[in-house]
């Protein structure tokens, strides 16, 4: 969470793609630890991030 907040401060709250990747990791951690309900990434607006394409490439190998 702190990394995300630092990123947002650095980018002047512009919601840059690299900050969105951090937000997705943070929310995934919260979901995995049952601190929030599991949600679809589409509904959270966290799809088509740079990290997503890297994960797809690793799965293909």
C-alpha positions as CSV (number, residue, x, y, z in Angstrom):
1,X,0.0,0.0,0.0
2,X,2.8,2.4,0.9
3,X,4.5,1.8,-2.5
4,X,1.3,2.6,-4.3
5,X,0.8,5.8,-2.3
6,X,4.4,6.9,-3.0
7,X,3.9,6.2,-6.7
8,X,0.7,8.3,-6.7
9,X,2.5,11.1,-5.0
10,X,5.4,10.9,-7.5
11,X,3.1,10.9,-10.5
12,X,1.0,13.8,-9.0
13,X,-2.0,11.5,-8.7
14,X,-2.2,10.8,-12.5
15,X,-2.9,7.1,-12.0
16,X,0.0,6.0,-14.1
17,X,0.2,2.4,-15.4
18,X,3.0,1.5,-13.0
19,X,0.9,2.7,-10.1
20,X,-2.1,0.7,-11.3
21,X,0.1,-2.4,-11.3
22,X,0.9,-1.7,-7.6
23,X,-2.7,-1.2,-6.9
24,X,-3.6,-4.5,-8.5
25,X,-0.9,-6.3,-6.4
26,X,-2.2,-4.7,-3.2
27,X,-5.8,-5.6,-3.9
28,X,-4.8,-9.2,-4.9
29,X,-3.1,-9.5,-1.5
30,X,-6.2,-8.2,0.3
31,X,-8.3,-10.7,-1.6
32,X,-5.9,-13.6,-1.0
33,X,-6.0,-12.9,2.7
34,X,-9.7,-12.4,2.8
35,X,-9.5,-8.8,3.8
36,X,-11.9,-7.9,1.0
37,X,-14.3,-9.8,-1.2
38,X,-12.9,-11.3,-4.4
39,X,-13.7,-9.0,-7.3
40,X,-13.3,-9.3,-11.1
41,X,-10.4,-7.1,-12.4
42,X,-12.7,-5.7,-15.0
43,X,-15.0,-4.3,-12.4
44,X,-12.1,-2.8,-10.6
45,X,-10.8,-1.2,-13.8
46,X,-7.5,-3.1,-13.5
47,X,-7.2,-4.9,-16.8
48,X,-4.7,-4.6,-19.7
49,X,-1.8,-3.6,-17.5
50,X,1.8,-4.2,-18.4
51,X,2.0,-6.9,-15.8
52,X,-0.9,-8.8,-17.4
53,X,1.0,-9.3,-20.7
54,X,4.1,-10.5,-18.8
55,X,2.0,-13.1,-17.0
56,X,0.4,-14.3,-20.2
57,X,3.9,-14.8,-21.8
58,X,5.1,-16.8,-18.8
59,X,2.0,-19.1,-18.9
60,X,2.6,-19.9,-22.6
61,X,6.1,-21.1,-21.9
